[in-house]
Structure formats: structure tokens, C-alpha cells
Amino acid sequence: MIALIGMIACGRTNADLGEEARSKQVDALFRPIISPNEPGAAVLVVKDGRIAFERGYGLAELRTGRPIDARTNFRLASVSKQFTAAAVMLLVREGRIRFETQLTEVFPDFPVYGREITVRNLLQHTSGLPDYEDLMAAPPGPESGEPVQISDAGVLELLKASPSPLFAPGTRWKYSNSGYVVLGLIAGKVSGKPFDEFLAEKIFSPLEMNRTGAFVRGKNAVSDRAYGHGLSEGRWRETDQSPTSSTLGDGGIYSSLSDLARWDEALKNG
């Protein structure tokens, strides 16, 4: 199991239910399924722009017994893609790139089929790019220590070595991690800054999302970090990292409940 963040936009409730009663209802959903001594989750309910419920369940790290709370930072995995899309759209708004910019305009050494792939295709999962996980060599067997991880640049090299797309760009829809890794690389190249720094400067800092960032091993750190765990043969084991968990554009952002509430408010209010 991987620790997760739930952000629930709460709709209308019965008029006779007070805030305390509503909180008890939400708490009753999570408390029975998450033990205080097991990996858990953080839950936030926002109603009418106000935080109505905020609570952590279980542990962020089994090694230390550190509990999950509203400050705990989780790896957002594919929820990161919305920030990648926002970064690219900011560059479009600034006139530094167009939705119809072709992949080969940014990366001239990309195979010829990249001429048909646009930024819009990448954003909308209609690029036809192969999934980089299918192009990677088989991971090594179980070993101690961290797995060997592919980088964003490594993903691009795998895609450059692929002779053709899965389908003609724009003709089909297929969820694409590869497309969002490439979008992060495009944002970095067009802006002239590493993607993690561009995100911090253009999105996280202006919104005072001070506990949010794209994690780059050896460059920055994640405070109050929740670690992913898996249940194997009746025992919880830390399984936080995999060969594909260090790429940025498709899944490398960490954030907390409080920061995601800021992001939700910013999306609603421009």
C-alpha cells in the first residue's frame, strides 16, 4: 500500500447535521480501515472554501513510528501531472511556446515522427508515444538498497531510440506517462531552468505552497515525508522507491494537505 492524500470536495449535507456530526461521519469512514500502527493516509474535506475536516491516520514511517498529520508530505505520483500541465500552460500564456509547437521544434534530434506530435497532443494523452516502462530493461532482482532509477533525460533517450509511435498522433487517446515526462523536459528547456526550479518559482512560491516540491535526489529533501509500504506475507515492508519513481514530469512532486488546499483554492479563483 502507498500512503495517499484524499482531497474531498464536500457537497450539500442534511441541514440538521452540525459540523461535529459531519466530522464524525468522515472519521467513521477511515478509522476502521487504518490501524494506528500501520501505513496510513491524510484526509482533507473542503466545504465552501473552508477546511471542514483535516486528520491523519496511521504512520508515515514504520521505522520511527512517526504518525501522519496535516503536515505530512506524500509523493503525489500521477497527481503531479496537473502541475506539469499548469507549468506548460504558463509558458504558453507567456508566449514562449505554443500548443501547436511540434516535439521536434524543441528536440530537433527526436525521430521524424516527432514532427507530428504537438504540445497539445502531449497534454491530452494523444501523442502516441510508447510507454517508457515498456522500453526499459528488466529491473534487477531483489537487492538491498535503493533501486537503479531512470531519469527524465533517460526516458527521452529511450523514446528517441523508439522508431515509431503506437498510433498516429491525434488519432487516439492513450494515457501516457511518457508524454508528461517529455512535457516536464520541454518546460525546463524552454524556460532555461531545471523543471523543479521552474515549478518552485512559477507555481509553488507564488502560492506559498512552502511544503511542496519536485524531489531530486541529492539536490533537495522532503521534510515530514511519508514513505510507501507494501504488505507481503502478512508483514509491512517499506517499498517507497521503484525504478520509475524519480521522474519528475509524470509523478515526482511531494505535497501536503495544507498546500493542496492552497492549490485547490488557486484553481477556483485564478
FENTADA-V719851 format. One record per residue. N is the residue number from 1. BURIAL is b if it has 9 or more other C-alpha atoms within 8 Angstrom, else e. D_CENTER is the distance of its C-alpha to the mean C-alpha in Angstrom with 2 decimals. Layout:
BEGIN
n = (N:N)
burial = (BURIAL:BURIAL)
d_center = (D_CENTER:D_CENTER)
END
This chain:
BEGIN
n = (1:2:3:4:5:6:7:8:9:10:11:12:13:14:15:16:17:18:19:20:21:22:23:24:25:26:27:28:29:30:31:32:33:34:35:36:37:38:39:40:41:42:43:44:45:46:47:48:49:50:51:52:53:54:55:56:57:58:59:60:61:62:63:64:65:66:67:68:69:70:71:72:73:74:75:76:77:78:79:80:81:82:83:84:85:86:87:88:89:90:91:92:93:94:95:96:97:98:99:100:101:102:103:104:105:106:107:108:109:110:111:112:113:114:115:116:117:118:119:120:121:122:123:124:125:126:127:128:129:130:131:132:133:134:135:136:137:138:139:140:141:142:143:144:145:146:147:148:149:150:151:152:153:154:155:156:157:158:159:160:161:162:163:164:165:166:167:168:169:170:171:172:173:174:175:176:177:178:179:180:181:182:183:184:185:186:187:188:189:190:191:192:193:194:195:196:197:198:199:200:201:202:203:204:205:206:207:208:209:210:211:212:213:214:215:216:217:218:219:220:221:222:223:224:225:226:227:228:229:230:231:232:233:234:235:236:237:238:239:240:241:242:243:244:245:246:247:248:249:250:251:252:253:254:255:256:257:258:259:260:261:262:263:264:265:266:267:268:269:270)
burial = (e:b:b:b:b:e:b:e:e:e:e:e:e:e:e:e:e:e:e:e:e:b:b:e:e:b:e:e:e:b:b:e:e:b:b:e:e:b:b:b:b:b:b:b:b:b:b:e:e:e:b:b:b:b:b:b:b:b:b:b:b:b:e:e:b:e:b:b:b:b:b:b:b:b:b:b:b:e:e:b:b:e:e:b:b:e:b:b:e:e:b:b:e:e:e:b:b:e:e:e:b:b:b:b:e:b:e:e:e:b:b:e:b:b:b:e:b:b:b:e:b:b:b:e:b:b:b:b:b:b:b:b:e:e:e:e:e:e:e:e:e:e:e:e:e:e:e:e:b:b:b:b:e:e:b:b:e:b:b:b:e:b:e:e:b:e:e:b:b:b:e:b:b:e:e:b:b:b:b:b:b:b:b:b:b:b:b:b:b:b:b:e:e:e:b:b:e:b:b:b:b:b:b:b:b:e:b:e:b:e:b:b:b:b:b:b:e:e:e:e:e:b:e:e:b:b:b:b:b:b:b:e:e:e:e:b:e:b:b:e:b:b:b:b:b:b:b:b:b:b:b:b:b:b:b:b:b:e:b:b:b:b:b:e:b:b:e:e:e:e)
d_center = (16.55:13.17:13.15:11.21:11.24:13.40:14.08:17.33:19.32:22.78:25.55:29.30:30.91:34.56:36.53:38.20:35.06:34.62:31.46:32.31:32.90:29.60:27.81:29.80:28.76:25.04:25.81:27.89:25.01:23.03:25.79:27.53:24.59:23.16:25.71:25.92:26.12:23.18:19.37:18.23:16.04:15.94:17.07:17.57:19.91:20.55:23.85:25.49:23.20:24.12:22.50:24.64:23.14:20.98:21.26:19.89:21.11:21.73:20.80:17.90:19.86:22.84:24.52:25.27:25.19:22.96:22.16:19.03:19.56:18.09:17.38:15.36:11.99:9.42:6.61:3.86:3.60:4.04:3.87:2.28:5.48:7.65:7.83:8.73:11.15:12.51:13.22:15.11:16.89:18.04:19.55:21.23:22.62:23.98:25.66:24.21:22.94:23.66:21.92:24.69:24.29:24.66:22.57:25.83:26.45:23.58:24.09:27.82:27.98:25.63:27.72:29.81:27.73:25.13:27.73:26.91:23.13:22.16:19.16:19.55:19.45:16.19:14.61:16.37:15.84:19.56:19.84:21.14:19.48:19.75:16.84:16.69:16.60:19.97:21.30:20.65:23.60:23.80:22.34:25.12:26.54:25.77:26.31:26.03:23.59:20.17:19.53:19.94:16.57:16.15:15.04:13.98:17.73:18.59:16.67:18.66:21.82:21.38:20.99:24.02:25.98:25.35:28.44:27.34:24.59:24.21:25.82:27.12:24.39:24.40:26.40:23.83:20.33:18.14:14.41:13.37:10.72:13.50:13.71:10.34:11.08:14.41:13.36:11.81:15.14:17.10:15.89:16.84:20.13:21.16:20.52:22.10:19.58:16.91:13.52:12.43:15.77:15.58:12.48:14.41:17.63:16.87:14.33:13.85:17.54:19.20:17.53:18.31:14.82:16.38:14.21:10.89:10.18:8.77:10.59:13.39:15.86:19.28:18.36:16.71:16.15:14.12:16.71:17.16:14.49:14.18:14.71:14.08:17.45:19.25:22.67:25.23:28.96:28.79:27.09:23.66:22.37:19.53:17.23:14.28:13.91:14.63:15.76:12.48:10.02:10.78:9.78:7.88:7.81:6.16:3.62:5.41:4.93:7.18:8.93:11.98:13.78:16.04:13.62:11.77:15.39:16.12:13.41:14.80:18.22:17.60:16.51:19.69:21.95:21.07)
END
